[in-house]
Amino acid sequence: MEARAYLKYARISPRKVSIVLDLIRNKPADVAMGILKNTPKAASEYLVKLLKSAMANAENNHNMDVSRLYVAECFVCPGPILKRIRPRAQGRAFRIEKRTSHVTLVLKEKE
């Protein structure tokens, strides 16, 4: 039995999110929440909400015990890239790529 939560089209680079996901992989859910709340990264704000959502899904949809949950799987995939233009010298234009992320978080119960 597993509980999943998805975050799609988050306006943060997948590279930045994966750094924080590496910190919480295979950790108990309450420990992961503590790590996220004390990590000074922009991605941790998104991931706190996602972890809370996954825990709520586990409790309400699958009748799992919240105290025995752990982060079984977590990964990030790149979403669509928003392309913007920055004016440069002599009429040139440089492209700015605003990257987005799709994050998946899976919680399972410890046996």
C-alpha positions as CSV (number, residue, x, y, z in Angstrom):
1,M,0.0,0.0,0.0
2,E,1.4,3.4,-0.9
3,A,0.2,7.0,-0.9
4,R,1.3,9.4,-3.7
5,A,1.2,13.1,-4.1
6,Y,2.1,15.1,-7.2
7,L,3.2,18.7,-7.7
8,K,3.1,19.8,-11.3
9,Y,4.3,22.9,-13.0
10,A,6.2,24.2,-10.0
11,R,8.1,27.4,-11.0
12,I,11.5,26.1,-9.8
13,S,14.3,24.4,-11.6
14,P,14.4,20.6,-11.3
15,R,18.1,20.7,-10.4
16,K,17.3,22.8,-7.3
17,V,14.5,20.5,-6.2
18,S,16.5,17.3,-6.6
19,I,19.1,18.6,-4.1
20,V,16.5,18.8,-1.4
21,L,14.8,15.5,-2.4
22,D,18.1,13.7,-1.9
23,L,18.0,14.9,1.8
24,I,14.6,13.2,2.6
25,R,14.7,10.0,0.5
26,N,14.1,6.8,2.6
27,K,13.6,8.9,5.8
28,P,10.5,8.5,8.1
29,A,7.8,11.1,7.2
30,D,8.1,13.1,10.5
31,V,11.9,13.3,10.2
32,A,11.6,14.3,6.5
33,M,9.2,17.1,7.6
34,G,11.7,18.3,10.2
35,I,14.5,18.3,7.6
36,L,12.4,20.3,5.1
37,K,11.4,22.9,7.7
38,N,15.0,23.5,8.6
39,T,16.5,23.5,5.1
40,P,17.1,27.0,3.8
41,K,16.3,26.2,0.2
42,A,13.5,27.6,-2.0
43,A,12.4,24.0,-2.9
44,S,11.8,23.0,0.7
45,E,8.7,25.3,0.8
46,Y,7.1,23.4,-2.1
47,L,8.1,20.1,-0.7
48,V,6.7,20.7,2.8
49,K,3.2,21.2,1.2
50,L,3.7,18.2,-0.9
51,L,4.7,16.0,2.0
52,K,1.7,17.2,4.0
53,S,-0.5,16.3,1.1
54,A,1.0,12.8,0.7
55,M,0.5,12.2,4.5
56,A,-3.1,13.3,4.3
57,N,-3.7,11.1,1.3
58,A,-2.2,8.1,3.2
59,E,-4.3,8.8,6.3
60,N,-7.7,9.6,4.6
61,N,-7.7,7.6,1.4
62,H,-5.7,4.5,2.4
63,N,-6.2,4.3,6.2
64,M,-2.5,4.1,6.8
65,D,-0.8,4.8,10.2
66,V,0.9,8.2,9.9
67,S,3.5,7.4,12.6
68,R,4.8,4.5,10.5
69,L,5.1,6.3,7.1
70,Y,8.4,6.8,5.3
71,V,9.4,8.5,2.0
72,A,9.7,5.4,-0.2
73,E,10.2,7.2,-3.5
74,C,10.7,10.9,-4.5
75,F,11.8,12.2,-7.8
76,V,11.6,15.3,-10.0
77,C,11.0,15.5,-13.8
78,P,11.4,18.7,-15.9
79,G,8.2,20.4,-16.9
80,P,7.7,22.8,-19.8
81,I,10.2,25.7,-20.1
82,L,8.9,29.2,-20.2
83,K,11.1,31.1,-22.7
84,R,11.7,34.8,-22.1
85,I,13.8,37.4,-23.9
86,R,16.3,39.8,-22.3
87,P,17.4,42.7,-24.4
88,R,21.2,43.0,-24.8
89,A,23.6,45.4,-26.4
90,Q,23.3,46.4,-30.1
91,G,19.7,45.2,-30.6
92,R,20.5,41.6,-29.7
93,A,18.3,39.4,-27.5
94,F,19.3,36.8,-25.1
95,R,17.0,34.0,-24.1
96,I,16.1,33.4,-20.5
97,E,14.7,29.9,-19.7
98,K,12.4,29.8,-16.7
99,R,12.3,26.1,-15.9
100,T,9.4,24.2,-14.3
101,S,9.3,20.9,-12.4
102,H,6.9,18.0,-11.8
103,V,7.6,16.4,-8.4
104,T,6.3,13.0,-7.3
105,L,6.4,11.8,-3.7
106,V,5.5,8.3,-2.6
107,L,4.9,7.3,1.1
108,K,4.8,3.7,2.3
109,E,4.2,2.1,5.7
110,K,7.1,0.4,7.5
111,E,6.4,-3.3,8.3
